[in-house]
């Protein structure tokens, strides 16, 4: 957990540097187009994100079984390629129909491809229980991204297109380097099997609705701001939301180790130990995130001016709401995301779906007309989801503790 959290923090700090340079090098409206394109690429990534979670869980439950690991990795690669092409086709269709708004279609595909390379390879490393490889993958991609854009910004006036190409293409660089010098995919006798496909489908199927719901929850506020208020306002809102991403560092790093660990403890029949670890970790992360939120809220105006410039200080009120939202999300993500490793993906699916429904209904039927309204809607919806997830876990606790081990997931 410590190793992955450190890598997560370092990589996100570097990625944050990329956004800072981009915000200063581009006009707020152009920065809004960049962020909106990246946001829609994450919507398109929904299917691949399900595979990411399934790979982590299944690899965590099959550690030590070399043949099974080869089957899962090989099957995961084949399925991922097929899903990527299907997602890309849907993106191009949406662009032709005018659904993607101000987002750049080619930029969407490039960012989608880079995200797929990075996320899938990162998940493989985490699922296998490795520390150095996922850390190098994440940090390496962020370093390449920051350096490439820094050079571009120093020599030329960056365009939206060039910014998106750098953002997307750099995601594949660590994969190429790792597979060149110390591969886990290349020359490893990977196999595509029907049984591994069946298992990945069993793991993935319950996650599909949850992933779609997460995408809706995490992007509906930005889509609403862009469509209702324009690219300049989404640029300001994106700056605040980018700063709020600091809250993802701890839960993402911890979950990268905790989810496969939950699967391992579940297979060994150690459910009481797993639940105790899960509850304690969730409590600690909420406490740590609250302290970070308090600091950001107090100094929100100064932080925005220092990092982005005076033009972005109107996003201060939005940043307050987003800091609250991400503190709550840290708890929800840890509690429900790691419960997937216990064989309980339904908790994450049902509660994040609730958040998506609440947020969408409020944005559509509410009477707000500002980005701050969207930010507080975002916060309130995840608050409802977190309360629901706590109630579900409390209700099922006794049953979960009595579950026997599975031997293998």
Residue pairs with C-beta under 8 A, 6 or more apart in sequence:
1 253
1 254
1 257
1 258
1 281
3 131
3 135
3 257
4 126
4 131
4 134
4 135
4 253
4 254
4 256
4 257
5 249
5 250
5 253
5 254
6 135
6 253
7 131
7 134
7 135
7 138
7 139
7 253
8 138
8 248
8 249
8 250
8 252
8 253
8 256
9 249
9 250
9 253
10 138
10 139
10 142
11 138
11 139
11 141
11 142
12 142
12 245
12 246
12 248
12 249
13 142
14 139
14 142
14 143
14 145
14 146
15 142
15 145
15 146
16 242
16 243
16 245
16 246
17 146
18 142
18 145
18 146
18 149
18 167
19 35
19 239
19 242
20 307
20 308
21 146
21 149
21 150
21 153
22 31
22 34
22 149
22 153
22 158
22 163
23 31
23 235
23 239
23 308
23 309
23 312
24 308
24 309
25 153
25 157
25 158
26 34
26 158
26 160
26 163
27 235
28 231
28 232
28 235
28 236
28 311
28 312
29 230
29 231
29 232
29 235
30 160
30 231
30 235
31 235
31 238
31 239
32 102
32 226
32 230
32 231
32 232
32 233
32 234
32 235
32 236
32 238
33 102
33 103
33 104
33 160
33 231
34 160
34 163
34 164
34 167
35 222
35 234
35 235
35 238
35 241
35 242
36 101
36 102
36 103
36 222
36 226
36 231
36 234
36 238
37 102
37 103
37 104
37 107
37 108
37 111
37 160
37 164
38 111
38 164
38 167
39 103
39 219
39 222
39 223
39 238
40 91
40 100
40 103
40 108
40 219
41 107
41 108
41 111
41 112
41 115
41 168
42 115
42 215
42 218
42 219
43 215
43 219
44 87
44 88
44 90
44 91
44 108
44 112
45 87
45 112
45 115
45 116
45 119
46 87
46 211
46 212
46 215
47 83
47 86
47 87
47 208
47 211
48 80
48 83
48 84
48 87
48 115
48 116
48 119
48 120
49 119
49 211
49 215
50 204
50 207
50 208
50 211
51 76
51 79
51 80
51 83
51 120
51 200
51 204
52 119
52 120
52 123
53 123
53 203
53 204
53 207
53 211
53 259
53 340
54 76
54 200
54 203
54 204
54 207
55 72
55 73
55 76
55 120
55 123
55 124
55 127
55 200
56 123
56 126
56 127
56 256
56 259
56 260
57 127
57 203
57 259
57 260
57 263
57 340
57 341
57 409
58 72
58 127
58 199
58 200
58 203
58 409
59 69
59 72
59 73
59 124
59 127
59 128
59 260
60 127
60 129
60 259
60 260
60 261
60 262
60 263
60 264
60 341
60 409
61 260
61 263
61 264
61 266
61 267
61 406
61 408
61 409
62 68
62 69
62 72
62 408
62 409
63 69
63 128
63 129
63 260
63 264
65 408
68 196
68 408
69 128
70 188
70 189
70 190
70 191
71 190
71 191
71 192
71 193
71 195
71 196
72 196
72 199
72 200
73 124
73 184
73 185
73 188
73 190
74 190
74 191
74 192
74 193
74 196
75 191
75 192
75 193
75 196
75 197
75 200
76 120
76 124
76 196
76 200
77 120
77 185
77 190
78 192
79 197
79 200
80 116
80 120
84 112
84 113
84 116
87 112
88 109
88 112
88 113
91 100
91 105
91 108
91 109
91 112
92 105
92 109
94 100
95 103
95 105
95 108
100 108
101 223
101 226
101 227
102 226
102 231
104 160
104 161
104 164
106 161
106 164
107 160
107 161
107 164
107 165
107 168
110 164
110 165
110 167
110 168
110 169
111 164
111 167
111 168
112 168
113 168
113 171
113 172
114 167
114 168
114 169
114 170
114 171
114 172
115 168
115 171
116 171
117 171
117 172
117 175
118 137
118 138
118 141
118 171
118 172
118 174
118 175
121 137
121 174
121 175
121 178
122 134
122 137
122 138
124 184
124 185
125 133
125 134
125 137
125 184
126 134
126 256
126 257
126 260
127 260
128 184
129 260
133 178
133 182
133 184
134 256
136 174
136 178
137 174
137 175
137 178
138 174
140 173
140 174
140 177
141 170
141 171
141 173
141 174
144 170
144 173
144 174
145 166
145 167
145 170
145 171
148 166
148 170
149 158
149 163
149 166
149 167
152 158
152 162
152 166
156 162
178 184
179 185
179 186
203 345
203 409
206 345
206 346
206 349
207 340
207 345
207 348
207 349
209 349
209 353
210 345
210 348
210 349
210 350
210 352
210 353
213 349
213 352
213 353
213 355
213 356
213 357
214 352
214 356
216 356
216 359
216 360
217 352
217 355
217 356
217 359
217 378
217 381
217 382
217 385
220 356
220 359
220 360
220 363
220 378
221 237
221 359
221 363
221 374
221 375
221 377
221 378
222 234
222 237
222 238
222 241
222 374
224 363
224 374
225 233
225 234
225 237
225 371
225 374
226 233
226 234
228 369
229 370
229 371
233 371
236 312
236 314
236 315
236 318
236 371
237 315
237 318
237 371
237 374
237 375
239 304
239 308
239 312
239 315
240 304
240 312
240 315
240 316
240 318
240 319
240 322
240 375
241 318
241 322
243 296
243 303
243 304
243 307
243 319
243 322
244 296
244 319
244 322
244 323
244 325
244 326
245 326
246 292
246 296
246 326
247 289
247 292
247 293
247 323
247 326
247 327
247 329
247 330
248 326
248 329
248 330
250 285
250 288
250 289
250 330
251 285
251 289
251 329
251 330
251 333
251 334
251 337
252 333
254 281
254 285
254 334
255 333
255 334
255 337
255 338
258 277
258 278
258 281
258 334
258 338
258 341
259 337
259 338
259 340
259 341
260 341
261 274
261 277
261 341
262 274
262 277
262 278
262 338
262 339
262 340
262 341
262 342
263 341
263 342
263 343
263 409
264 341
265 271
265 273
265 274
265 277
266 274
266 341
266 342
266 343
266 403
266 405
266 406
266 409
267 405
267 406
267 407
267 408
267 409
268 405
269 403
269 404
269 405
269 406
270 405
271 342
271 400
271 401
271 402
271 403
272 401
274 341
274 342
275 342
275 397
275 400
275 401
278 334
278 335
278 338
278 339
278 342
281 334
281 338
282 331
282 334
282 335
285 330
285 331
285 334
286 327
286 330
286 331
289 326
289 327
289 330
289 331
290 327
292 323
292 327
293 323
293 324
293 326
293 327
296 303
296 319
296 323
297 319
297 320
297 323
297 324
300 316
300 319
300 320
300 323
301 313
301 316
303 319
304 312
304 313
304 315
304 316
304 319
305 312
305 313
315 371
317 372
317 375
318 371
318 372
318 374
318 375
319 375
320 375
321 372
321 375
321 376
321 378
321 379
322 375
322 378
322 379
324 379
325 375
325 378
325 379
325 382
325 383
328 379
328 382
328 383
328 386
329 382
329 386
331 386
332 351
332 352
332 382
332 385
332 386
332 389
335 347
335 386
335 389
335 390
335 393
336 347
336 348
336 351
336 352
336 389
337 348
339 345
339 347
339 348
339 393
340 348
342 400
343 406
343 409
344 396
344 400
347 389
347 392
347 393
348 389
350 388
350 392
351 385
351 386
351 388
351 389
351 392
352 385
354 381
354 384
354 385
354 388
355 381
355 382
355 384
355 385
356 381
358 380
358 381
358 384
358 385
359 377
359 378
359 380
359 381
362 377
362 380
362 381
363 374
363 377
366 373
366 377
368 374
368 377
